[in-house]
Amino acid sequence: MTNKMIVPHRNYLTKFRILVSLYILICTGFMLFFAWPIAAEGNGMAALIYSLVWLGVGAGAIVLALVLSTSYYHSLRYEILEDEVIERAGI
């Protein structure tokens, strides 16, 4: 039997991007939800700045994740041998 190389389906990239984006949005939401009362305790301007900073960090993380997920997807290869499956991944 010859070795067979398989690449993942394009839907995997879409699923991966959605899951990573949701994870980042949830983490950003928790940061805003739990730390908003602490930042708003002093004055409203500090809370506004805090919120804008964390929204910017979340947006930057999503963009970075979308760029890196494409490289990761294109580096995935599966080699099927007679008795094992070898996953080749790396950016």
URJO-V594406 format. One record per backbone hydrogen bond with DSSP energy under -1.0 kcal/mol. NH is the residue of the N-H (numbers start at 0). CO is the residue of the C=O. E is the energy in kcal/mol with one decimal. If there is no record, write none. Layout:
# URJO-V594406
<<NH;CO;E> <NH;CO;E>>
This chain:
# URJO-V594406
<<3;79;-1.8> <5;77;-3.1> <11;8;-1.4> <13;9;-1.3> <14;10;-2.6> <15;11;-2.7> <16;12;-2.5> <17;13;-2.3> <18;14;-2.5> <19;15;-2.3> <20;16;-2.3> <21;17;-2.5> <22;18;-2.3> <23;19;-2.2> <24;20;-2.5> <25;21;-2.5> <26;22;-2.3> <27;23;-2.6> <28;24;-2.5> <29;25;-2.4> <30;26;-2.1> <31;27;-2.3> <32;28;-2.7> <33;29;-2.7> <34;30;-1.7> <35;31;-1.3> <38;34;-2.3> <39;35;-2.7> <46;42;-1.1> <47;43;-2.0> <48;44;-2.5> <49;45;-2.6> <50;46;-2.4> <51;47;-2.5> <52;48;-2.5> <53;49;-2.3> <54;50;-2.4> <55;51;-2.1> <56;52;-2.4> <57;53;-2.4> <58;54;-2.4> <59;55;-2.5> <60;56;-2.3> <61;57;-2.0> <62;58;-2.2> <63;59;-2.4> <64;60;-2.5> <65;61;-2.3> <66;62;-2.1> <67;63;-2.6> <68;64;-2.2> <69;65;-1.0> <70;66;-1.2> <71;67;-2.4> <72;68;-2.5> <73;69;-2.1> <74;70;-1.0> <76;87;-1.9> <77;5;-2.8> <78;85;-3.0> <79;3;-3.2> <80;83;-2.8> <85;78;-2.8> <87;76;-3.6>>
